[in-house]
Amino acid sequence: MAELEVRRIKAANETLFQKQLLHLRRYHAAALAAEAVLPRLTTHDTDCLASKIYACTYQSMTGHRAERSLYPDVSKFTWVQCEVCEKWLHTDCAGVQQEDLLNKSFKCGCDKPYPYPHTKLLSILCQKGVGGLISDEEIQELHRQLSSGAKKSARMFLWSHPNKFMKLRTTLRPRLPKFSTEQIDELYEKIQTALCLDKKDLRSVDFILDVMLPEVTLEILCKHGGFHRYQGEMSLATSELGYGCGD
């Protein structure tokens, strides 16, 4: 569906099983990423660091920082500066709240080793599987926050505006962790069950893959890796994540 949307090709009626849809969806999203060429933003001292990887919640698609495309109605921002690299992030992009930073320093993750070992996450994954990384209740709460706007996300904004910013959409789509095929299927099914989504609904398939799967992955990284949101986005953007027992 991702490729057909961009190429404006009509789909023929064909019955596919869920796992076939998942594999085809991932394949086409990855193929389209190579064709998505986005404008680079002009560098300013107050540009959000997340803009460099197209993960800024309030990024512009015009190349002009003052002309925001995502969440244009938001007029007030709070910022946080990394004490190591001294770069700035919106608190929404960093994944922190202003009140959480009182009398505390903030590090964007530039001080952490690369690739990050993910020792705790791997231990849980090997002992309990994907199901041990996040609960149904946590997935439901994340969905509630994204749907209500309490948690702002470029992916959720794009989902709510399906006819806009196709190049950004195809850039973000392949950003999934390097779980094994079985682990991605397991996490997909866990999200689907937790949210009671229809297995046969293609729009539900897209919603899980476009929004919930990467957002759940970010939650997992924050919970078990000690990451802030920006560092999780950086890991997805650079394909730094690779999970598997014995890796």
C-alpha positions as CSV (number, residue, x, y, z in Angstrom):
1,M,0.0,0.0,0.0
2,A,2.8,2.4,0.8
3,E,4.3,2.1,-2.7
4,L,0.9,2.3,-4.4
5,E,0.1,5.5,-2.5
6,V,3.2,7.2,-3.8
7,R,3.0,5.8,-7.4
8,R,-0.8,6.3,-7.6
9,I,-1.4,2.8,-8.8
10,K,-4.7,1.1,-8.2
11,A,-4.6,-2.1,-6.3
12,A,-6.3,-5.2,-7.6
13,N,-8.5,-7.3,-5.3
14,E,-6.5,-10.0,-3.8
15,T,-6.7,-12.0,-0.5
16,L,-3.5,-12.0,1.5
17,F,-2.7,-13.5,4.9
18,Q,-1.6,-11.3,7.7
19,K,2.1,-12.3,7.6
20,Q,2.2,-11.8,3.8
21,L,0.9,-8.3,4.3
22,L,3.5,-7.6,6.9
23,H,6.4,-8.8,4.8
24,L,5.1,-7.0,1.7
25,R,4.5,-3.8,3.7
26,R,8.0,-3.8,5.1
27,Y,9.6,-4.5,1.7
28,H,7.8,-1.7,-0.1
29,A,8.5,0.8,2.7
30,A,12.2,0.1,2.6
31,A,12.2,0.3,-1.2
32,L,10.5,3.7,-1.2
33,A,12.9,5.2,1.3
34,A,15.6,5.2,-1.3
35,E,13.4,7.5,-3.5
36,A,12.4,9.9,-0.7
37,V,14.6,13.0,-1.0
38,L,13.7,15.6,1.6
39,P,14.9,19.2,1.8
40,R,17.6,19.9,4.3
41,L,16.7,22.5,6.8
42,T,18.8,25.7,7.1
43,T,21.1,25.3,10.1
44,H,20.5,27.8,12.9
45,D,21.8,27.9,16.5
46,T,18.3,27.1,17.7
47,D,17.3,24.4,15.3
48,C,16.1,21.3,17.0
49,L,18.7,18.5,16.9
50,A,16.0,16.0,15.9
51,S,15.5,17.8,12.6
52,K,18.7,16.4,11.2
53,I,17.2,12.9,11.2
54,Y,13.7,14.2,10.3
55,A,12.4,13.2,13.7
56,C,11.5,16.7,15.0
57,T,7.9,16.8,16.1
58,Y,7.6,20.4,14.8
59,Q,9.8,20.1,11.7
60,S,9.3,22.2,8.6
61,M,9.0,20.6,5.1
62,T,9.7,23.9,3.3
63,G,13.3,24.4,4.5
64,H,12.4,27.5,6.5
65,R,12.4,27.0,10.3
66,A,9.7,29.7,10.8
67,E,7.3,27.8,8.5
68,R,6.4,24.7,10.4
69,S,4.5,21.9,8.7
70,L,3.8,19.6,11.6
71,Y,1.6,20.7,14.4
72,P,1.3,24.3,13.0
73,D,-1.2,25.3,15.7
74,V,1.4,24.9,18.5
75,S,2.8,28.3,19.3
76,K,4.7,27.8,22.5
77,F,7.7,25.5,22.9
78,T,10.0,24.5,25.7
79,W,13.6,23.6,24.9
80,V,16.3,21.6,26.6
81,Q,20.1,21.7,25.9
82,C,22.4,18.8,26.1
83,E,25.2,19.5,28.6
84,V,27.7,17.4,26.5
85,C,27.3,18.6,22.9
86,E,25.3,21.8,23.8
87,K,22.8,21.2,21.0
88,W,19.1,22.0,21.6
89,L,16.0,19.9,21.4
90,H,12.3,20.6,21.9
91,T,11.3,18.8,25.1
92,D,8.7,16.8,23.1
93,C,11.5,15.7,20.7
94,A,13.8,14.9,23.6
95,G,11.1,13.0,25.3
96,V,11.3,14.9,28.6
97,Q,9.1,17.2,30.5
98,Q,10.3,20.6,31.7
99,E,9.4,19.8,35.3
100,D,11.4,16.6,35.2
101,L,14.6,18.7,34.5
102,L,14.5,20.9,37.6
103,N,17.9,20.7,39.2
104,K,18.9,17.9,36.7
105,S,21.2,17.9,33.8
106,F,20.2,16.5,30.4
107,K,22.2,14.4,28.0
108,C,20.8,13.7,24.5
109,G,22.7,10.4,24.3
110,C,25.8,11.6,22.5
111,D,27.9,10.4,25.5
112,K,26.7,6.7,25.2
113,P,28.7,4.1,23.3
114,Y,27.8,3.2,19.7
115,P,26.6,0.7,19.0
116,Y,24.8,0.6,22.4
117,P,25.0,-2.9,24.0
118,H,21.3,-3.0,25.2
119,T,22.3,-5.5,27.9
120,K,19.1,-5.3,30.0
121,L,16.8,-5.3,27.0
122,L,18.6,-8.4,25.5
123,S,18.4,-10.2,28.8
124,I,14.6,-9.7,29.0
125,L,14.2,-10.6,25.3
126,C,16.1,-13.9,25.8
127,Q,14.3,-14.8,29.0
128,K,10.8,-13.7,28.3
129,G,10.6,-12.9,24.6
130,V,9.1,-9.7,23.1
131,G,6.1,-10.0,25.4
132,G,8.3,-9.3,28.4
133,L,9.4,-5.9,27.1
134,I,6.1,-4.1,27.3
135,S,2.6,-4.8,28.7
136,D,-0.7,-4.5,27.0
137,E,-1.6,-1.8,29.5
138,E,1.5,0.2,28.5
139,I,0.6,-0.1,24.8
140,Q,-3.0,1.0,25.5
141,E,-1.8,4.0,27.5
142,L,0.7,5.0,24.7
143,H,-2.1,4.8,22.2
144,R,-4.3,6.9,24.4
145,Q,-1.6,9.6,24.7
146,L,-0.9,9.6,21.0
147,S,-4.6,9.8,20.0
148,S,-5.4,12.6,22.5
149,G,-2.4,14.6,21.6
150,A,-0.9,14.4,25.1
151,K,2.1,12.9,23.4
152,K,3.0,14.5,20.2
153,S,4.6,12.5,17.4
154,A,5.5,13.2,13.8
155,R,4.2,9.7,12.9
156,M,0.9,10.4,14.5
157,F,0.5,13.7,12.8
158,L,1.2,12.1,9.4
159,W,-1.3,9.4,10.2
160,S,-3.9,12.0,11.0
161,H,-3.1,13.9,7.7
162,P,-2.9,11.0,5.2
163,N,-2.6,13.2,2.1
164,K,0.3,15.3,3.2
165,F,4.1,15.0,3.3
166,M,4.5,11.7,1.5
167,K,8.3,12.0,1.3
168,L,8.6,12.4,5.0
169,R,6.1,9.5,5.4
170,T,8.2,7.2,3.3
171,T,11.4,8.3,5.1
172,L,10.0,7.3,8.5
173,R,8.3,4.1,7.4
174,P,11.3,1.8,7.3
175,R,12.6,2.9,10.7
176,L,12.0,-0.3,12.6
177,P,14.4,-2.1,14.9
178,K,16.3,-5.1,13.6
179,F,14.2,-7.6,15.4
180,S,14.1,-11.0,13.8
181,T,11.1,-11.6,11.5
182,E,9.5,-13.7,14.2
183,Q,10.1,-11.1,16.9
184,I,8.5,-8.3,14.7
185,D,5.5,-10.6,14.0
186,E,5.2,-11.2,17.8
187,L,5.3,-7.5,18.7
188,Y,2.9,-6.7,15.9
189,E,0.4,-9.3,17.1
190,K,0.8,-8.0,20.7
191,I,0.0,-4.4,19.6
192,Q,-2.9,-5.7,17.5
193,T,-4.4,-7.7,20.4
194,A,-3.8,-4.9,23.0
195,L,-5.7,-2.4,20.8
196,C,-8.3,-4.8,19.5
197,L,-7.6,-4.0,15.9
198,D,-9.1,-5.9,13.0
199,K,-6.6,-8.3,11.5
200,K,-8.1,-8.0,8.1
201,D,-8.2,-4.3,7.9
202,L,-5.4,-2.9,5.8
203,R,-5.6,0.5,7.4
204,S,-5.0,-1.1,10.8
205,V,-2.0,-2.9,9.4
206,D,-0.6,0.5,8.2
207,F,-1.4,2.1,11.6
208,I,0.5,-0.5,13.5
209,L,3.5,-0.4,11.1
210,D,3.5,3.4,10.5
211,V,2.8,4.6,14.1
212,M,2.5,2.0,16.8
213,L,5.4,-0.3,16.1
214,P,8.1,2.4,16.0
215,E,6.4,4.3,18.9
216,V,6.2,1.1,21.0
217,T,9.9,0.5,20.2
218,L,10.8,3.9,21.5
219,E,8.9,3.2,24.7
220,I,10.8,-0.1,25.1
221,L,14.1,1.7,24.6
222,C,13.2,4.4,27.2
223,K,12.0,1.8,29.6
224,H,14.8,-0.8,29.4
225,G,17.7,1.1,27.8
226,G,17.6,4.4,29.8
227,F,17.2,6.3,26.5
228,H,15.5,9.6,25.9
229,R,13.2,9.7,22.9
230,Y,15.7,11.5,20.7
231,Q,18.3,8.8,21.3
232,G,15.8,6.1,20.4
233,E,14.9,8.0,17.2
234,M,18.6,8.2,16.4
235,S,18.9,4.4,16.9
236,L,16.0,3.7,14.5
237,A,17.3,6.2,11.9
238,T,20.8,4.7,11.9
239,S,19.7,1.1,12.1
240,E,21.8,0.8,15.3
241,L,19.3,-1.6,16.9
242,G,19.9,-5.3,16.4
243,Y,18.4,-7.7,18.9
244,G,18.8,-11.4,19.2
245,C,19.9,-13.9,21.8
246,G,23.6,-14.7,21.4
247,D,24.3,-11.6,19.2
